[in-house]
Amino acid sequence: MAVKQKIGVELINANINLTHNIAVRCPINSLCVDQAFWVADGTYLVTGISYVHSTAGNDAGAVNLQVSKDTATQAPGAGVDLLTNNSNAGFDCKGTANTVQAGALVAADATRTLVSGDRLSLDFAGTVTSLAGVVVTVSLRRV
């Protein structure tokens, strides 16, 4: 008597190591304001953030951009900072134009984890004056 054997593969988790890239743009100076740009629809870990501008800010003081994780009713940028660049100020908006800056992320995974309803926001500091052509890309992994 022959014994039949069923051989198969079971897909346990279809989201393993899939990275989602979310981009936000501020093409003109008047759009460079604190703003939420993404709302989590599940649990995600921020794995990378990059930034570039085509026209640098030219104010005499520091001009920086922080990316924050906002929860509950926090205003855009009022939540937890996700970048440690420039002594925790974030990206240098007066840096060389068209040069991509890589974000140095906070170390704690718990800080970089978003749950459903949490938001990612841009938080500008200083006077943005001539800053334009901003693109921020956040890489996320569903957990």
Secondary structure, DSSP 8 states (H G I E B T S, - for coil): -------------TTTT-EEEEEEEE-SGGG-S-EEEEE-SS-EEEEEEEEE-SB----SS--EEEEEEE-TT--TT-SEE-B-HHHHT-EETTS-TT--EE--B-S-TTTTEE-TT-EEEEEEES--TT-B-EEEEEEEEE-
